Amino acid sequence: MKIAVYCGSTPGSDPLYKENAYELGRWMGRNGHELVYGGSSTGLMGATADGVLAEGGRVTGVIPNVTLIIGRRHPGLTQVIQTETMAERKTVMLEMADAFIALPGGIGTLDEITEVISLKSLGIVHGTIIFYNMNGYYESMRAVLDNILAHGFDKADYFQDIVFAEDLSQIKKALS
């Protein structure tokens, strides 16, 4: 399975984020899942890729033509796909992936995973969407989705394949 992982290119304030990103990557590599991600060697992005590579797995980096991002390119990528824009990068990742996981991250992570949710609600994208809710990081996102439903702006069906996973065992279960 090809899994798109969206997450921070920084490690965040809690060492647990980076540790869990690495363990997710190791699990992916051990189980034959391919990582599709933004291609960075830094932060949670780099930790996830390092974990996959440590287990001999495949890692595809989709890298836009942005100087800052190119400078952070992971040296161990199995495959590199260069795009002209961030929008193009998102499209390539969406088309490649069978499932989607959001680890903690910033505005870019939220942009990417909310686009996945939107396109899934339209039937354009298929596959499970997982928020890796380390230390309650995505509780506010859960509240936003509940609020959208409570106010009648979407249907519960649109969110049925969204999982808030507290740990790796819940991710494994959601993807089995």
C-alpha positions as CSV (number, residue, x, y, z in Angstrom):
1,M,0.0,0.0,0.0
2,K,1.2,3.5,-0.8
3,I,0.6,5.8,2.2
4,A,0.8,9.6,1.9
5,V,2.1,11.0,5.2
6,Y,1.6,14.7,5.9
7,C,3.6,16.1,8.8
8,G,5.9,18.8,10.0
9,S,9.4,19.4,8.5
10,T,10.3,20.4,12.1
11,P,10.3,18.1,15.1
12,G,7.8,20.0,17.2
13,S,8.2,20.7,20.9
14,D,7.7,17.1,22.2
15,P,10.4,14.4,21.4
16,L,7.5,11.9,21.3
17,Y,6.4,13.3,17.9
18,K,9.7,12.4,16.3
19,E,9.9,9.0,18.0
20,N,6.4,8.1,16.9
21,A,7.1,9.3,13.3
22,Y,10.2,7.1,13.2
23,E,8.2,4.1,14.5
24,L,5.4,4.6,12.0
25,G,8.1,4.6,9.3
26,R,9.7,1.4,10.6
27,W,6.3,-0.3,10.7
28,M,5.6,0.8,7.1
29,G,8.9,-0.4,5.9
30,R,8.6,-3.8,7.7
31,N,5.2,-4.4,6.2
32,G,5.9,-3.5,2.6
33,H,4.1,-0.1,2.6
34,E,5.6,2.7,0.5
35,L,5.9,6.2,2.0
36,V,4.8,9.0,-0.3
37,Y,5.6,12.4,1.3
38,G,7.1,15.8,0.7
39,G,10.7,14.6,0.5
40,S,12.3,16.4,3.4
41,S,15.2,15.1,5.6
42,T,14.2,17.2,8.5
43,G,11.7,17.1,11.4
44,L,8.9,14.5,11.4
45,M,9.1,14.1,7.6
46,G,12.7,13.0,7.9
47,A,12.1,10.8,10.9
48,T,9.3,8.9,9.0
49,A,11.4,8.4,5.9
50,D,14.4,7.3,8.1
51,G,12.2,4.7,9.7
52,V,11.0,3.3,6.4
53,L,14.5,3.2,5.0
54,A,15.9,1.5,8.1
55,E,13.6,-1.4,7.3
56,G,14.5,-1.5,3.6
57,G,11.3,0.1,2.5
58,R,10.5,2.4,-0.4
59,V,10.2,6.2,0.0
60,T,8.9,8.5,-2.7
61,G,9.6,12.2,-2.2
62,V,7.4,14.6,-4.1
63,I,9.3,17.8,-4.2
64,P,8.1,21.2,-5.6
65,N,10.5,23.7,-7.2
66,V,10.9,25.7,-4.0
67,T,14.4,26.5,-3.0
68,L,13.9,26.0,0.8
69,I,12.3,22.6,0.2
70,I,14.8,21.4,-2.4
71,G,17.6,22.3,0.2
72,R,16.0,19.8,2.7
73,R,15.7,16.9,0.3
74,H,16.3,13.6,1.9
75,P,19.4,11.9,0.5
76,G,18.0,8.4,0.7
77,L,14.9,8.7,-1.4
78,T,14.0,5.7,-3.5
79,Q,12.2,7.8,-6.0
80,V,12.1,11.6,-6.5
81,I,9.2,13.3,-8.3
82,Q,9.9,17.0,-9.0
83,T,6.9,19.3,-9.4
84,E,6.8,23.0,-10.4
85,T,4.4,24.0,-7.6
86,M,3.0,23.0,-4.2
87,A,-0.4,22.5,-5.8
88,E,1.1,20.1,-8.3
89,R,2.9,18.2,-5.4
90,K,-0.4,17.8,-3.6
91,T,-2.1,16.4,-6.7
92,V,0.7,13.9,-7.4
93,M,0.6,12.7,-3.8
94,L,-3.2,12.4,-3.9
95,E,-3.1,10.4,-7.1
96,M,-0.4,8.0,-5.8
97,A,-1.7,7.2,-2.3
98,D,-4.0,4.5,-1.2
99,A,-4.3,5.9,2.4
100,F,-3.5,9.2,4.1
101,I,-2.0,9.9,7.5
102,A,-1.5,13.3,9.1
103,L,1.1,13.4,11.9
104,P,1.5,16.6,13.9
105,G,2.5,19.5,11.7
106,G,1.8,23.1,10.8
107,I,-0.4,25.0,8.3
108,G,1.0,23.0,5.3
109,T,0.0,19.7,7.0
110,L,-3.5,21.1,7.6
111,D,-3.8,22.4,4.1
112,E,-2.9,19.0,2.6
113,I,-5.0,16.8,4.9
114,T,-8.1,19.0,4.6
115,E,-7.8,18.9,0.8
116,V,-7.8,15.1,1.1
117,I,-11.0,15.2,3.2
118,S,-12.7,17.6,0.8
119,L,-11.8,15.5,-2.3
120,K,-12.9,12.3,-0.5
121,S,-16.3,13.9,0.2
122,L,-16.7,14.5,-3.5
123,G,-15.7,10.9,-4.4
124,I,-12.5,12.0,-6.1
125,V,-10.1,10.5,-3.6
126,H,-10.5,7.1,-1.9
127,G,-8.9,5.5,1.1
128,T,-8.7,5.8,4.8
129,I,-7.7,9.2,6.4
130,I,-5.9,9.0,9.7
131,F,-5.1,11.7,12.1
132,Y,-2.2,10.5,14.3
133,N,-3.5,12.1,17.5
134,M,-0.3,12.0,19.5
135,N,-0.8,13.6,22.9
136,G,-4.2,14.9,21.8
137,Y,-2.6,17.0,19.0
138,Y,-5.7,16.7,16.7
139,E,-8.5,17.0,19.3
140,S,-9.2,20.5,18.0
141,M,-9.5,19.1,14.5
142,R,-12.0,16.5,15.8
143,A,-13.9,19.3,17.3
144,V,-13.9,21.2,14.0
145,L,-15.3,18.2,12.1
146,D,-17.9,17.6,14.8
147,N,-18.9,21.3,14.6
148,I,-19.3,21.1,10.8
149,L,-21.7,18.2,11.2
150,A,-23.6,19.8,14.1
151,H,-24.3,22.8,12.0
152,G,-25.4,20.9,9.0
153,F,-22.5,21.8,6.6
154,D,-21.6,18.2,5.8
155,K,-22.9,14.7,6.1
156,A,-21.6,12.1,8.6
157,D,-21.0,9.8,5.5
158,Y,-18.2,12.2,4.4
159,F,-16.3,11.6,7.5
160,Q,-16.9,7.9,8.0
161,D,-13.4,6.9,6.9
162,I,-11.6,9.4,9.1
163,V,-9.8,7.8,12.0
164,F,-8.3,9.6,15.0
165,A,-5.6,7.2,16.1
166,E,-3.9,7.6,19.5
167,D,-1.1,5.1,18.8
168,L,0.5,2.9,16.1
169,S,-1.7,-0.1,17.0
170,Q,-4.8,1.9,16.1
171,I,-3.2,2.9,12.8
172,K,-2.4,-0.7,12.0
173,K,-6.0,-1.7,12.7
174,A,-7.4,1.1,10.6
175,L,-5.3,0.1,7.6
176,S,-5.8,-3.7,7.9
